[in-house]
Amino acid sequence: MKKIFLVLLLCTLFINTFVAQSDNQRDDTEKKGSGGLLGTYPMSDTKAIQSYYQNLFSSKSSQRMSDLFPSYDVDKEKLIEKLREAIPLQGPVDPSKYLVGPGDIFDITIVGNLPNSLIVQVSPEGSLVIPTIGVINIKGMTLSEAKIEVEKVLKQQFKNANINTTLISPRIFSVSVAGIVNNPGNFYASSVQRVDEVIYLANLKTNLAISEISQLQNQERELLNRSGIIQYFRNEELTEKELKMSLRNIQLTRLNGETLIVDLVRFYATGDVKYNPFLQDGDRIFIPNESLEGNSITISGEVRLEGQYEYSEHDSLSSVLSICQGPTNLADLEKVNLYRTNFSTGEITRIVINFQNILNKSDNDIPLQPGDRIVFRKKYPRETALSVTIKGEVLSPGVYPIERNNTTIKDIIKEAGGFTNYASLSEASIIRFGEEIDKANENPDYMRLAEMRLGNMNQRMREYFNYEYAIKRGIVAVDFVDLFVNDNENFNITLQDGDVIIIPEQRNSIYIFGQVARNGYYSYLPDADFNYYINLAGGYGEMAQSGDARIIKAGTKNWLEPGDTSIEPGDAIYIPREMDFEDKTFKYWFTWFSEVVAVVAGIATVILVAQSAK
């Protein structure tokens, strides 16, 4: 009794370990798959398409790598049993396409007066041997045909019974892989698995990859370890190697001599299973080297994934377009340009294709040739949605559509419901974000140097130019006070796509800083003059240079003398400090002396003129 309890306990621990490992692997796979692969490749990179589908191939196949094993002579019968337990299904088997073969296991149920259920395996000769009934030959039949044949034979003996034939376990067989893979040879697979799965396994760095090794018994594990052909890898390590194999011209040769071309790029792009068929007994797979030079097709322009493709037999315009994820909404489908090169003469022929007619089935598809270049142009006028953004103190801030060269500032402010009671028009601004066609213009250092290259500037002017350029922004020159208060239509400009209108909240204060007793914010008082605010701040400091005091306007940031402007909410008052005697350089004294001489000379001139007049 203790032995039985111990065995049950060990089995329970084994099952829990297996389930936990399976869940972890599934979680890891889901985490990797959730991010997607398309976003990691720039659309302008002509090699991005091949890298995208190579890695997509790696990602999809790594999820199934533990279900295929090389057919080494390592206790085959037990290994096959483990394989049979782990075979994943991509949905229900299609009876009209599944070919029955040696090793398939069926459950035949006879429902009659005496119900009976038989488990029968297809023999190496392709037949079902049923005790007391006989031999049923189903060689070369599909699953649906085999079911009909079994029912027909059994009905002869069980005329009033219901016959149900069910495939309960697909067979395991060996397929060979050769070509540009790390481990060419024979591999175990099943008829519910596709070509890409065994190709991926053949390209691993290992001779045998078994992630579910914990399922094997101790004796089996020791046998496999002694063989020296097992190496453990995590999923992320399996995808490190960059694949160089062709994914579009894989040759699949059936046992009957039929040769198919497997196109995994097209399979992953369209999901059409005919480009990645199910495996069959005795299949031979050959993977050639990837060949793009002189054997490629380039597609660019208004497509979702532009790039360079390896040419495959029977490529057409529509098939290649499906690989690159289709055209964008801006593509001109009625004027697609196909450039075809005559490599013997170097002559290029331009063919204009109405792809819309191909989609409508009114024109035939265009077969492609190696070296073809396809360009999808943009429509004109381009059906692009134009918009501006309003932020801040309007009743309904947000994004608003505009018409090209037609919508003005007043139009948008009106649509946004107008200003709130707290809007500061003196600080309002419009920032223009224009997309540069020449990417070099997006580099501020390049633009700064280019604009000052032909300028006749001294060192001081260059320093000031660099300062101004460092704080340069795409500000649109608009005076909102003059436009909306004084109704000056000169500022009612038309808006452009991407413009951002900023209406700050009115700050009912001014800021005083510099040589005053108390720096800080002070409440704004209408009609209060400059001296009122200086007194409010405690008066000038001992080192204040009051003659150079300036008012910094909130909206324009312009520095004005107190007598040249009124103080408005949001303005700032700056009182500079007198220069210390030791800081007064020769330049300062020379300038001071020049000003004094100029004043004295002016006075002397006036006196001389007055005396001469006498």
C-alpha positions as CSV (number, residue, x, y, z in Angstrom):
1,M,0.0,0.0,0.0
2,K,2.9,2.4,0.8
3,K,4.4,1.7,-2.6
4,I,1.2,2.5,-4.4
5,F,0.8,5.7,-2.4
6,L,4.4,6.7,-3.1
7,V,3.9,6.1,-6.9
8,L,0.8,8.2,-6.9
9,L,2.6,11.0,-5.0
10,L,5.4,11.0,-7.5
11,C,3.0,11.0,-10.5
12,T,1.2,14.0,-9.0
13,L,4.4,15.9,-8.6
14,F,5.5,15.0,-12.1
15,I,2.2,16.2,-13.6
16,N,2.3,19.5,-11.6
17,T,5.9,20.2,-12.8
18,F,5.0,19.5,-16.4
19,V,1.9,21.7,-16.3
20,A,3.8,24.6,-14.6
21,Q,6.6,24.4,-17.2
22,S,4.1,24.3,-20.0
23,D,2.3,27.4,-18.6
24,N,5.6,29.2,-18.2
25,Q,6.6,28.5,-21.8
26,R,3.2,29.6,-23.1
27,D,3.4,32.8,-21.1
28,D,6.9,33.5,-22.4
29,T,5.7,32.9,-25.9
30,E,2.7,35.2,-25.5
31,K,4.9,37.9,-24.1
32,K,7.2,37.8,-27.0
33,G,4.4,37.7,-29.5
34,S,2.4,40.6,-28.1
35,G,4.8,43.3,-29.1
36,G,4.8,42.5,-32.8
37,L,7.7,42.6,-35.2
38,L,6.6,45.0,-37.8
39,G,7.3,48.1,-35.8
40,T,11.0,47.3,-35.3
41,Y,11.9,47.8,-39.0
42,P,12.0,51.2,-40.7
43,M,9.8,51.3,-43.8
44,S,12.5,53.1,-45.8
45,D,15.0,50.2,-45.3
46,T,14.9,48.1,-48.5
47,K,16.2,45.1,-46.5
48,A,13.6,45.5,-43.8
49,I,11.1,43.2,-45.5
50,Q,13.4,40.2,-45.5
51,S,14.5,40.7,-41.9
52,Y,10.8,41.1,-40.9
53,Y,9.7,37.8,-42.4
54,Q,12.9,35.9,-41.3
55,N,12.2,36.9,-37.7
56,L,8.5,36.3,-38.1
57,F,9.5,32.8,-39.3
58,S,11.7,32.4,-36.2
59,S,9.0,33.6,-33.8
60,K,6.2,31.5,-35.1
61,S,8.3,28.3,-35.4
62,S,9.9,28.7,-31.9
63,Q,6.5,28.1,-30.4
64,R,6.4,24.6,-31.8
65,M,10.1,23.6,-31.8
66,S,9.6,21.1,-29.0
67,D,7.2,19.0,-31.1
68,L,9.7,17.9,-33.7
69,F,12.7,15.7,-33.1
70,P,15.6,14.4,-35.3
71,S,15.2,10.8,-36.1
72,Y,18.3,9.6,-34.3
73,D,18.3,6.0,-33.2
74,V,17.6,6.8,-29.6
75,D,14.9,4.4,-28.3
76,K,12.7,5.4,-31.2
77,E,9.5,3.7,-30.0
78,K,9.4,5.4,-26.6
79,L,10.4,8.7,-28.2
80,I,7.6,8.4,-30.8
81,E,5.1,7.8,-28.0
82,K,6.3,11.0,-26.3
83,L,5.9,12.8,-29.6
84,R,2.4,11.5,-30.1
85,E,1.4,12.8,-26.7
86,A,2.7,16.3,-27.5
87,I,1.5,16.9,-31.1
88,P,-0.3,20.3,-31.2
89,L,-3.2,20.8,-33.6
90,Q,-3.9,24.0,-35.5
91,G,-7.6,23.5,-35.2
92,P,-9.7,20.4,-36.3
93,V,-8.2,18.2,-39.0
94,D,-9.8,18.8,-42.4
95,P,-11.0,15.3,-43.5
96,S,-11.0,16.3,-47.2
97,K,-7.3,17.1,-47.1
98,Y,-5.8,14.9,-44.5
99,L,-4.1,11.9,-46.2
100,V,-4.3,8.7,-44.2
101,G,-1.1,6.7,-43.9
102,P,0.7,4.0,-41.9
103,G,0.7,4.8,-38.1
104,D,-2.6,6.7,-38.0
105,I,-4.7,5.4,-35.1
106,F,-8.5,5.2,-35.4
107,D,-11.3,4.5,-33.0
108,I,-14.1,2.6,-34.8
109,T,-17.3,2.6,-32.9
110,I,-20.2,0.2,-33.8
111,V,-23.4,1.3,-32.3
112,G,-26.0,-1.5,-32.5
113,N,-27.6,-4.2,-30.4
114,L,-24.1,-5.0,-29.0
115,P,-22.1,-1.7,-29.0
116,N,-18.5,-2.2,-29.7
117,S,-15.4,0.0,-29.9
118,L,-12.1,-0.9,-31.7
119,I,-8.8,0.9,-31.6
120,V,-7.1,0.1,-34.9
121,Q,-3.7,1.4,-36.4
122,V,-3.1,1.7,-40.1
123,S,-0.6,-1.0,-41.1
124,P,2.6,-0.3,-43.0
125,E,0.8,-1.5,-46.1
126,G,-1.9,1.2,-45.7
127,S,-4.7,-1.0,-44.5
128,L,-6.8,-1.5,-41.4
129,V,-6.8,-5.0,-39.9
130,I,-10.1,-5.5,-37.9
131,P,-10.4,-8.7,-36.0
132,T,-13.3,-11.0,-37.1
133,I,-14.0,-8.6,-40.0
134,G,-11.0,-8.5,-42.2
135,V,-8.7,-6.1,-44.0
136,I,-9.8,-2.7,-45.2
137,N,-7.5,-1.1,-47.7
138,I,-7.4,2.7,-47.3
139,K,-4.0,3.4,-48.9
140,G,-3.8,6.9,-50.5
141,M,-7.2,7.9,-49.3
142,T,-8.2,11.1,-47.5
143,L,-9.7,10.9,-44.1
144,S,-13.2,11.5,-45.4
145,E,-12.7,8.8,-48.1
146,A,-11.3,6.4,-45.5
147,K,-14.4,6.9,-43.3
148,I,-16.7,6.1,-46.1
149,E,-14.7,3.0,-47.0
150,V,-14.7,1.7,-43.4
151,E,-18.5,2.3,-43.1
152,K,-19.2,0.6,-46.4
153,V,-17.2,-2.6,-45.4
154,L,-18.6,-2.7,-41.9
155,K,-22.2,-2.2,-43.1
156,Q,-22.0,-5.5,-44.9
157,Q,-21.8,-7.2,-41.5
158,F,-23.6,-4.7,-39.3
159,K,-26.4,-3.6,-41.5
160,N,-28.5,-1.8,-38.9
161,A,-25.7,-0.4,-36.8
162,N,-24.3,3.2,-36.8
163,I,-20.6,3.2,-37.7
164,N,-18.4,6.1,-36.4
165,T,-14.8,6.3,-37.5
166,T,-12.6,8.8,-35.6
167,L,-8.9,9.7,-36.0
168,I,-7.6,9.8,-32.5
169,S,-3.9,10.1,-33.1
170,P,-2.1,11.2,-36.2
171,R,0.9,9.2,-37.4
172,I,4.6,10.0,-36.8
173,F,7.0,9.7,-39.8
174,S,10.4,10.9,-41.0
175,V,11.1,13.7,-43.4
176,S,14.5,14.9,-44.7
177,V,15.8,18.4,-44.7
178,A,18.8,19.6,-46.8
179,G,20.3,22.9,-47.9
180,I,21.2,26.0,-46.0
181,V,20.4,24.8,-42.5
182,N,22.6,24.0,-39.5
183,N,21.5,20.4,-39.1
184,P,20.5,18.7,-42.3
185,G,19.1,15.3,-41.9
186,N,16.0,13.3,-41.1
187,F,13.4,14.6,-38.6
188,Y,10.3,13.2,-37.0
189,A,7.1,15.0,-37.7
190,S,3.4,14.4,-38.1
191,S,0.9,15.0,-40.8
192,V,-0.8,17.8,-38.9
193,Q,2.4,19.9,-38.9
194,R,3.6,22.2,-41.7
195,V,6.8,22.6,-43.6
196,D,8.0,25.7,-41.6
197,E,8.1,23.8,-38.4
198,V,10.6,21.1,-39.4
199,I,12.7,23.7,-41.3
200,Y,13.0,25.8,-38.2
201,L,14.2,22.8,-36.1
202,A,16.7,21.9,-38.8
203,N,18.2,25.3,-38.4
204,L,18.7,25.2,-34.7
205,K,22.2,25.2,-33.2
206,T,21.4,21.9,-31.5
207,N,21.3,18.4,-32.8
208,L,18.2,17.7,-30.6
209,A,16.0,20.2,-28.8
210,I,13.6,18.9,-26.2
211,S,12.1,21.4,-23.9
212,E,9.7,18.9,-22.4
213,I,12.6,16.6,-21.3
214,S,11.0,16.3,-17.9
215,Q,8.3,14.1,-19.4
216,L,10.9,11.3,-20.1
217,Q,11.6,8.7,-17.5
218,N,15.0,8.5,-15.8
219,Q,16.3,5.7,-17.9
220,E,15.2,7.4,-21.1
221,R,16.8,10.7,-20.0
222,E,20.1,9.0,-19.1
223,L,20.1,7.2,-22.5
224,L,19.6,10.6,-24.3
225,N,22.2,12.3,-22.2
226,R,24.8,9.6,-23.0
227,S,24.1,10.1,-26.7
228,G,25.6,13.6,-26.5
229,I,23.0,15.1,-28.9
230,I,20.8,17.0,-26.4
231,Q,21.4,20.7,-25.5
232,Y,19.1,22.9,-23.6
233,F,18.1,26.3,-24.8
234,R,15.6,28.9,-23.8
235,N,13.3,30.3,-26.5
236,E,15.1,33.7,-26.7
237,E,18.4,31.9,-27.3
238,L,17.0,29.9,-30.1
239,T,16.2,33.1,-32.1
240,E,19.6,34.7,-31.8
241,K,21.0,33.3,-35.0
242,E,20.3,35.4,-38.1
243,L,18.9,33.2,-40.8
244,K,20.3,33.4,-44.3
245,M,18.1,30.8,-45.9
246,S,15.6,31.5,-48.7
247,L,12.1,31.7,-47.4
248,R,10.4,32.0,-50.8
249,N,11.9,29.3,-52.9
250,I,11.9,26.2,-50.7
251,Q,11.5,23.0,-52.6
252,L,9.2,20.3,-51.2
253,T,9.4,16.9,-53.0
254,R,6.7,14.4,-52.3
255,L,7.2,10.6,-52.2
256,N,5.4,10.4,-55.6
257,G,7.9,12.7,-57.2
258,E,5.7,15.9,-57.2
259,T,7.7,19.0,-56.4
260,L,6.1,22.0,-54.7
261,I,7.5,25.5,-54.0
262,V,7.0,26.6,-50.4
263,D,6.8,30.4,-50.0
264,L,6.9,31.1,-46.3
265,V,7.0,34.9,-46.8
266,R,3.7,34.8,-48.7
267,F,2.3,32.3,-46.1
268,Y,3.0,34.6,-43.2
269,A,1.7,37.7,-45.1
270,T,-1.5,36.2,-46.4
271,G,-2.2,33.1,-44.2
272,D,-2.8,31.1,-47.3
273,V,-1.9,27.5,-46.3
274,K,-1.1,26.4,-49.8
275,Y,2.3,28.2,-49.5
276,N,3.1,26.2,-46.3
277,P,1.5,22.8,-46.8
278,F,1.1,19.9,-44.3
279,L,3.9,17.4,-44.2
280,Q,3.5,13.9,-45.7
281,D,5.4,10.6,-45.3
282,G,8.7,10.6,-47.1
283,D,8.8,14.4,-47.8
284,R,12.1,15.8,-48.9
285,I,12.7,19.5,-48.2
286,F,15.5,21.5,-49.8
287,I,16.3,25.1,-48.7
288,P,18.4,27.1,-51.2
289,N,20.5,30.1,-50.3
290,E,18.8,33.5,-50.3
291,S,19.5,35.2,-53.6
292,L,18.6,38.9,-54.0
293,E,21.2,40.1,-56.5
294,G,19.5,39.8,-59.9
295,N,16.7,37.8,-58.4
296,S,14.6,40.3,-56.5
297,I,11.6,42.6,-56.8
298,T,11.5,46.0,-55.2
299,I,8.3,47.8,-54.2
300,S,8.2,51.3,-52.8
301,G,6.0,54.3,-52.3
302,E,2.5,54.2,-50.9
303,V,2.6,50.6,-49.6
304,R,2.5,49.5,-45.9
305,L,5.8,47.6,-45.9
306,E,8.0,48.7,-48.8
307,G,11.2,46.8,-49.4
308,Q,13.1,44.3,-51.5
309,Y,11.8,40.8,-52.0
310,E,13.4,37.7,-53.3
311,Y,11.8,36.7,-56.6
312,S,9.7,33.6,-56.6
313,E,8.1,31.7,-59.5
314,H,4.6,32.9,-60.5
315,D,5.0,36.2,-58.7
316,S,2.5,38.8,-59.8
317,L,1.7,42.4,-59.0
318,S,-1.2,41.5,-56.7
319,S,0.7,38.7,-54.9
320,V,3.7,40.9,-54.2
321,L,1.3,43.6,-53.0
322,S,-0.2,41.2,-50.5
323,I,3.2,40.4,-49.1
324,C,3.9,44.1,-48.5
325,Q,0.6,44.4,-46.5
326,G,-1.3,46.2,-49.3
327,P,-1.4,49.9,-50.4
328,T,-2.0,52.8,-48.1
329,N,-5.1,55.0,-48.4
330,L,-3.1,57.6,-50.3
331,A,-2.0,55.2,-53.1
332,D,-3.0,56.1,-56.6
333,L,-4.1,52.6,-57.7
334,E,-5.0,53.8,-61.3
335,K,-1.4,54.8,-62.1
336,V,1.0,52.2,-60.7
337,N,4.5,52.4,-62.2
338,L,6.3,49.2,-63.1
339,Y,10.0,49.7,-64.2
340,R,11.4,46.7,-66.1
341,T,15.1,46.5,-67.0
342,N,16.6,44.7,-70.0
343,F,19.8,43.5,-68.4
344,S,21.5,42.8,-71.7
345,T,21.1,46.4,-73.0
346,G,20.5,48.3,-69.7
347,E,17.3,49.8,-71.1
348,I,14.5,50.6,-68.6
349,T,10.9,50.3,-69.7
350,R,8.2,52.1,-67.7
351,I,4.8,50.5,-67.7
352,V,1.7,52.3,-66.2
353,I,-0.8,49.8,-64.7
354,N,-4.3,50.4,-63.6
355,F,-4.3,48.2,-60.5
356,Q,-7.9,49.2,-59.7
357,N,-9.0,47.3,-62.8
358,I,-7.0,44.2,-61.6
359,L,-8.8,44.4,-58.2
360,N,-12.2,44.6,-60.0
361,K,-11.3,41.6,-62.2
362,S,-11.7,43.6,-65.4
363,D,-8.0,43.3,-66.2
364,N,-5.7,40.4,-65.8
365,D,-3.0,40.3,-63.1
366,I,0.5,41.3,-64.2
367,P,3.2,38.6,-64.0
368,L,6.5,39.9,-62.7
369,Q,10.1,39.2,-63.6
370,P,13.3,39.3,-61.6
371,G,14.6,42.9,-61.3
372,D,11.2,44.5,-61.6
373,R,10.7,47.7,-59.6
374,I,7.2,48.8,-58.6
375,V,6.3,52.3,-57.4
376,F,2.9,53.3,-55.9
377,R,2.6,57.0,-56.2
378,K,0.5,59.3,-54.0
379,K,-2.8,60.6,-55.2
380,Y,-3.1,64.3,-56.2
381,P,-4.8,66.2,-54.9
382,R,-3.9,64.2,-51.8
383,E,-6.9,63.3,-49.6
384,T,-5.0,64.3,-46.4
385,A,-6.9,65.4,-43.3
386,L,-5.6,68.8,-42.2
387,S,-6.0,69.9,-38.6
388,V,-4.8,72.4,-35.9
389,T,-4.7,72.1,-32.2
390,I,-6.1,74.7,-29.7
391,K,-4.8,74.5,-26.1
392,G,-5.7,76.7,-23.1
393,E,-8.4,79.2,-22.4
394,V,-11.1,78.5,-25.1
395,L,-14.4,76.9,-24.3
396,S,-13.7,73.8,-26.3
397,P,-9.9,73.1,-26.6
398,G,-8.8,70.2,-28.8
399,V,-8.1,69.3,-32.4
400,Y,-10.0,70.9,-35.3
401,P,-10.0,70.2,-39.0
402,I,-9.1,72.9,-41.4
403,E,-9.4,73.6,-45.1
404,R,-6.1,74.2,-47.0
405,N,-5.4,77.9,-47.5
406,N,-8.9,78.9,-46.3
407,T,-9.4,78.5,-42.5
408,T,-8.3,81.5,-40.5
409,I,-7.6,82.1,-36.8
410,K,-11.0,83.7,-36.2
411,D,-12.7,80.8,-37.9
412,I,-11.1,78.3,-35.5
413,I,-11.6,80.4,-32.3
414,K,-15.3,80.8,-33.2
415,E,-15.6,77.0,-33.7
416,A,-13.9,76.4,-30.4
417,G,-16.6,78.5,-28.7
418,G,-14.5,81.7,-28.2
419,F,-12.2,82.7,-25.4
420,T,-13.0,82.1,-21.7
421,N,-13.1,85.0,-19.2
422,Y,-9.6,84.1,-18.1
423,A,-7.9,84.1,-21.5
424,S,-4.7,86.2,-21.7
425,L,-4.7,87.5,-25.3
426,S,-1.5,89.4,-24.8
427,E,0.4,86.1,-24.2
428,A,-1.4,84.0,-26.8
429,S,0.7,82.6,-29.6
430,I,0.7,80.2,-32.5
431,I,3.5,77.6,-33.0
432,R,4.1,76.1,-36.4
433,F,5.5,72.6,-36.8
434,G,6.4,72.0,-40.4
435,E,7.7,68.7,-41.6
436,E,11.0,69.1,-43.5
437,I,11.4,67.3,-46.8
438,D,15.2,67.5,-46.4
439,K,15.9,65.7,-43.2
440,A,19.2,67.7,-42.8
441,N,17.0,70.7,-42.1
442,E,15.8,69.1,-38.9
443,N,19.3,69.4,-37.4
444,P,19.4,72.9,-35.8
445,D,23.2,73.0,-36.0
446,Y,23.2,72.4,-39.7
447,M,20.6,75.1,-40.3
448,R,22.4,77.6,-38.1
449,L,25.7,77.1,-39.9
450,A,24.1,77.1,-43.4
451,E,22.4,80.4,-42.7
452,M,25.4,82.2,-41.4
453,R,27.8,80.8,-44.0
454,L,27.5,83.8,-46.4
455,G,26.9,86.3,-43.6
456,N,29.3,89.2,-43.0
457,M,29.4,89.0,-39.2
458,N,32.1,89.8,-36.7
459,Q,32.7,87.7,-33.6
460,R,30.2,89.6,-31.5
461,M,27.5,89.3,-34.1
462,R,28.1,85.6,-34.5
463,E,27.8,85.0,-30.8
464,Y,24.5,86.9,-30.7
465,F,23.2,85.0,-33.8
466,N,24.0,81.7,-32.1
467,Y,22.1,82.8,-29.1
468,E,19.1,83.8,-31.1
469,Y,19.1,80.6,-33.1
470,A,19.3,78.5,-29.9
471,I,16.0,79.9,-28.7
472,K,14.4,80.0,-32.2
473,R,10.9,78.5,-32.4
474,G,8.3,78.3,-35.1
475,I,6.3,81.2,-33.7
476,V,3.8,82.8,-36.1
477,A,3.7,86.6,-35.8
478,V,0.2,87.3,-34.6
479,D,-0.9,90.0,-32.1
480,F,-4.1,88.5,-30.6
481,V,-5.0,91.8,-28.8
482,D,-4.7,93.8,-32.0
483,L,-6.7,91.1,-33.9
484,F,-9.6,90.4,-31.5
485,V,-9.8,93.8,-29.6
486,N,-8.8,96.3,-32.3
487,D,-10.2,94.1,-35.1
488,N,-7.0,94.4,-37.1
489,E,-7.6,91.9,-40.0
490,N,-3.9,91.9,-41.0
491,F,-3.3,89.4,-38.2
492,N,-6.2,87.1,-39.2
493,I,-3.9,84.8,-41.1
494,T,-4.8,81.4,-42.6
495,L,-3.7,78.4,-40.6
496,Q,-1.6,75.5,-41.7
497,D,-1.7,71.8,-40.9
498,G,-0.1,71.0,-37.6
499,D,-0.4,74.6,-36.2
500,V,-0.8,74.8,-32.4
501,I,-2.7,77.7,-30.9
502,I,-1.9,78.4,-27.3
503,I,-4.1,80.7,-25.2
504,P,-2.6,80.9,-21.7
505,E,-4.6,81.7,-18.6
506,Q,-4.5,85.3,-17.6
507,R,-2.2,85.9,-14.7
508,N,-3.5,88.7,-12.6
509,S,-0.1,89.6,-11.5
510,I,3.3,91.0,-12.5
511,Y,6.7,89.9,-11.6
512,I,9.4,92.3,-10.3
513,F,13.0,91.1,-10.0
514,G,16.5,92.6,-9.9
515,Q,17.7,95.4,-7.7
516,V,14.5,96.0,-5.6
517,A,14.0,95.2,-1.9
518,R,11.5,92.4,-2.4
519,N,11.6,90.3,-5.6
520,G,8.4,88.3,-6.5
521,Y,4.9,88.4,-7.9
522,Y,2.6,91.3,-7.2
523,S,-1.1,91.7,-7.8
524,Y,-1.9,93.6,-11.0
525,L,-3.7,96.9,-10.5
526,P,-5.2,98.5,-13.6
527,D,-3.9,102.0,-14.4
528,A,-1.1,101.6,-11.9
529,D,2.2,103.1,-13.2
530,F,5.8,101.9,-13.0
531,N,6.7,103.9,-9.9
532,Y,3.7,102.3,-8.0
533,Y,5.1,98.8,-8.5
534,I,8.6,99.9,-7.6
535,N,7.4,101.4,-4.3
536,L,5.3,98.2,-3.8
537,A,8.5,96.2,-4.1
538,G,10.2,98.3,-1.4
539,G,12.0,100.7,-3.7
540,Y,15.3,100.5,-5.5
541,G,18.3,98.7,-4.0
542,E,21.5,100.5,-3.2
543,M,23.2,99.2,-6.4
544,A,20.2,99.6,-8.7
545,Q,20.8,101.2,-12.0
546,S,17.3,102.7,-12.3
547,G,18.0,104.4,-15.5
548,D,18.2,101.1,-17.3
549,A,15.0,99.6,-15.9
550,R,12.9,97.6,-18.4
551,I,9.4,96.2,-18.7
552,I,9.4,92.7,-20.3
553,K,6.1,92.2,-22.1
554,A,4.3,88.9,-21.4
555,G,3.4,88.0,-25.0
556,T,6.3,89.2,-27.1
557,K,9.1,89.1,-24.4
558,N,10.1,92.5,-25.8
559,W,12.1,94.8,-23.4
560,L,10.7,98.3,-23.3
561,E,11.5,101.4,-21.3
562,P,8.8,102.3,-18.7
563,G,7.8,105.4,-20.6
564,D,7.2,103.5,-23.8
565,T,4.5,101.1,-22.7
566,S,1.8,100.5,-20.1
567,I,2.0,97.6,-17.7
568,E,-0.3,94.7,-18.4
569,P,-1.0,91.4,-16.6
570,G,1.8,88.9,-16.9
571,D,4.5,91.6,-17.6
572,A,7.8,91.6,-15.7
573,I,9.8,94.5,-14.4
574,Y,13.6,94.1,-14.3
575,I,15.9,96.5,-12.4
576,P,19.6,95.8,-13.4
577,R,22.6,96.2,-11.0
578,E,25.2,98.9,-11.4
579,M,28.5,97.6,-12.6
580,D,31.2,97.4,-9.8
581,F,34.2,99.6,-10.4
582,E,36.6,96.7,-10.7
583,D,34.3,95.2,-13.4
584,K,34.4,98.3,-15.5
585,T,36.7,97.5,-18.4
586,F,38.5,99.7,-20.8
587,K,35.7,99.2,-23.2
588,Y,33.3,100.6,-20.6
589,W,35.4,103.7,-19.8
590,F,36.0,104.3,-23.5
591,T,32.3,104.2,-24.2
592,W,31.6,106.5,-21.2
593,F,34.3,108.9,-22.3
594,S,33.0,108.9,-25.9
595,E,29.5,109.7,-24.7
596,V,30.8,112.6,-22.5
597,V,32.8,114.0,-25.3
598,A,29.8,113.8,-27.6
599,V,27.7,115.7,-25.1
600,V,30.3,118.3,-24.5
601,A,30.9,118.7,-28.3
602,G,27.2,119.1,-28.8
603,I,27.0,121.8,-26.2
604,A,30.1,123.6,-27.6
605,T,28.6,123.5,-31.1
606,V,25.4,125.1,-29.9
607,I,27.3,127.8,-28.1
608,L,29.4,128.6,-31.1
609,V,26.4,128.7,-33.4
610,A,24.7,131.1,-30.9
611,Q,27.7,133.4,-30.8
612,S,28.1,133.4,-34.5
613,A,24.4,134.4,-34.8
614,K,25.2,137.6,-32.8
